[in-house]
Amino acid sequence: MPDYILTNKELETMVETTDEWITSRTGIKERRILKGENQGVSVMGIAAVKDMLAKTKIDPKEIDCIIFATITADMTFPATANIVATAVGAVNAFSYDLGAACSGFVYGLTTGASFIQSGMYKKVVVIGGDKMSAILDYTDRTTCVIFGDGAGCVLLEPTTEDVGVMDSILKSDGSGEVHLHLKAGGSRLPASSETVDKRLHYVYQEGAAVYKFAVTNMAEVSSQIVERNHLTNETISWLVPHQANKRIIDATSSRLGISDDKVMMNIQRYGNTTGGTIPLLLWDYEKKLKKGDNLVIAAFGGGFTWGAVYVKWAYDGSKRV
Ligand SMILES: CC(C)(COP(=O)(O)OP(=O)(O)OC[C@H]1O[C@@H](n2cnc3c(N)ncnc32)[C@H](O)[C@@H]1OP(=O)(O)O)[C@@H](O)C(=O)NCCC(=O)NCCS
């Protein structure tokens, strides 16, 4: 996480909003912002992978693949994952970016686990993270209050034990484009002085439409994965929900009948870091995780994209932190 904390109070000085409105409508109190020149999302991705390497004591040369789930790549090309791989010394890895917005990490986790399950690769790193402050209009109160910057990562390895990524459901629906997108800077509408003047290089979001979609689909896909794996609210150890809005998280947990003490939550401190929310939850809660814990991870995002992954946690977190 970057050091700079942007509080609701500071946002009150930037746009017509209040701490009370932001807290009651979203659950967010503060978010982190990556400041400084030449600081792309890779900076946070590199820090996350270096932390993981120090913790697991693996040699970066052993990494086979790095997937970076992000929509705020340092540049259109090359892939930010390539930049990270070189910076951390993962000289034998192939690496690429994955663009599924807020569902990027669950897409990456599923893809990475499939590489391991196929037997082709032994060490896959999945990073999720975004520098949302780079694409937010800090004169638009409907979007700038909900997002923040941050990144996290996981290492996937083979095992013969009954743990790991057990099941996954991924979904997408391109008709969601109209409700949540960034208009300019791509090949359809390349950057020009006109696109800059019209402020088209920022997140465009119809909040209410996205909210309706998110509440329905995140709850639906979570119930599907729970039912088909015969999980119950007793056997689920943790719900790990994408952190977009506390009200959406509450709706998902109540649909599953999961009590608040089993719901991972850090939206109050980080806001919505897009690709970063789920690995950052795992990082924040790692100490509490035990081998064999059943985690239901759920996400939704721009695209629309959504999905749920059932993970049986592979180690006692308190021994690693
Ligand atoms: C964005 C979101 C928090 C807005 O909350 P909401 O309850 O739906 O609020 P609305 O958009 O209906 O706006 C209600 C009013 O609050 C106002 N408002 C919006 N942002 C505001 C802010 N930051 N401060 C104060 N007022 C604000 C609106 O202008 C509107 O005023 P009006 O009634 O006078 O027109 C909510 O829609 C949401 O979380 N949507 C999902 C977003 C999401 O998950 N995106 C990420 C996808 S991964």
The ligand as a MOL file (V3000), in Angstrom:
LIG
                    3D

  0  0  0     0  0            999 V3000
M  V30 BEGIN CTAB
M  V30 COUNTS 48 50 0 0 0
M  V30 BEGIN ATOM
M  V30 1 C -21.5950 5.0030 -6.3100 0
M  V30 2 C -22.5740 4.7200 -5.1780 0
M  V30 3 C -21.8320 4.7000 -3.8620 0
M  V30 4 C -23.6010 5.8480 -5.1300 0
M  V30 5 O -24.5310 5.5770 -4.0980 0
M  V30 6 P -26.0970 5.6520 -4.3740 0
M  V30 7 O -26.7800 5.4280 -3.1050 0
M  V30 8 O -26.4070 4.7150 -5.5200 0
M  V30 9 O -26.2650 7.1330 -4.8120 0
M  V30 10 P -26.8390 7.7160 -6.1800 0
M  V30 11 O -25.8550 7.5050 -7.2850 0
M  V30 12 O -28.2420 7.2050 -6.3680 0
M  V30 13 O -26.8760 9.2360 -5.8220 0
M  V30 14 C -27.7060 9.7410 -4.7610 0
M  V30 15 C -27.4260 11.2180 -4.6080 0
M  V30 16 O -26.1600 11.3850 -3.9720 0
M  V30 17 C -25.3650 12.2830 -4.7480 0
M  V30 18 N -23.9610 11.9330 -4.6110 0
M  V30 19 C -23.2210 11.0990 -5.3980 0
M  V30 20 N -21.9630 11.0460 -4.9490 0
M  V30 21 C -21.9020 11.8340 -3.8660 0
M  V30 22 C -20.8810 12.1790 -2.9750 0
M  V30 23 N -19.6370 11.6870 -3.0830 0
M  V30 24 N -21.1780 12.9970 -1.9410 0
M  V30 25 C -22.4130 13.5050 -1.7780 0
M  V30 26 N -23.4230 13.2270 -2.6050 0
M  V30 27 C -23.1780 12.4070 -3.6400 0
M  V30 28 C -25.8580 12.1160 -6.1480 0
M  V30 29 O -25.5560 13.2650 -6.9210 0
M  V30 30 C -27.3560 11.9840 -5.9200 0
M  V30 31 O -27.9070 13.2660 -5.7130 0
M  V30 32 P -29.3300 13.6490 -6.3360 0
M  V30 33 O -30.3020 12.6810 -5.7130 0
M  V30 34 O -29.4880 15.0540 -5.9180 0
M  V30 35 O -29.1780 13.4330 -7.8120 0
M  V30 36 C -23.3190 3.3890 -5.4060 0
M  V30 37 O -24.2120 3.5210 -6.4830 0
M  V30 38 C -22.4050 2.2500 -5.6770 0
M  V30 39 O -21.6510 1.8290 -4.8330 0
M  V30 40 N -22.4960 1.6850 -6.8820 0
M  V30 41 C -21.6740 0.5590 -7.2540 0
M  V30 42 C -20.3400 1.0880 -7.5860 0
M  V30 43 C -19.3430 0.0150 -7.7350 0
M  V30 44 O -19.3980 -0.9720 -7.0590 0
M  V30 45 N -18.3980 0.2660 -8.6290 0
M  V30 46 C -17.2650 -0.5310 -8.7990 0
M  V30 47 C -17.5160 -1.6060 -9.7400 0
M  V30 48 S -16.3110 -2.7740 -9.4310 0
M  V30 END ATOM
M  V30 BEGIN BOND
M  V30 1 1 1 2
M  V30 2 1 2 3
M  V30 3 1 2 4
M  V30 4 1 2 36
M  V30 5 1 4 5
M  V30 6 1 5 6
M  V30 7 2 6 7
M  V30 8 1 6 8
M  V30 9 1 6 9
M  V30 10 1 9 10
M  V30 11 2 10 11
M  V30 12 1 10 12
M  V30 13 1 10 13
M  V30 14 1 13 14
M  V30 15 1 14 15
M  V30 16 1 15 16
M  V30 17 1 15 30
M  V30 18 1 16 17
M  V30 19 1 17 18
M  V30 20 1 17 28
M  V30 21 1 18 19
M  V30 22 1 18 27
M  V30 23 2 19 20
M  V30 24 1 20 21
M  V30 25 1 21 22
M  V30 26 2 21 27
M  V30 27 1 22 23
M  V30 28 2 22 24
M  V30 29 1 24 25
M  V30 30 2 25 26
M  V30 31 1 26 27
M  V30 32 1 28 29
M  V30 33 1 28 30
M  V30 34 1 30 31
M  V30 35 1 31 32
M  V30 36 2 32 33
M  V30 37 1 32 34
M  V30 38 1 32 35
M  V30 39 1 36 37
M  V30 40 1 36 38
M  V30 41 2 38 39
M  V30 42 1 38 40
M  V30 43 1 40 41
M  V30 44 1 41 42
M  V30 45 1 42 43
M  V30 46 2 43 44
M  V30 47 1 43 45
M  V30 48 1 45 46
M  V30 49 1 46 47
M  V30 50 1 47 48
M  V30 END BOND
M  V30 END CTAB
M  END
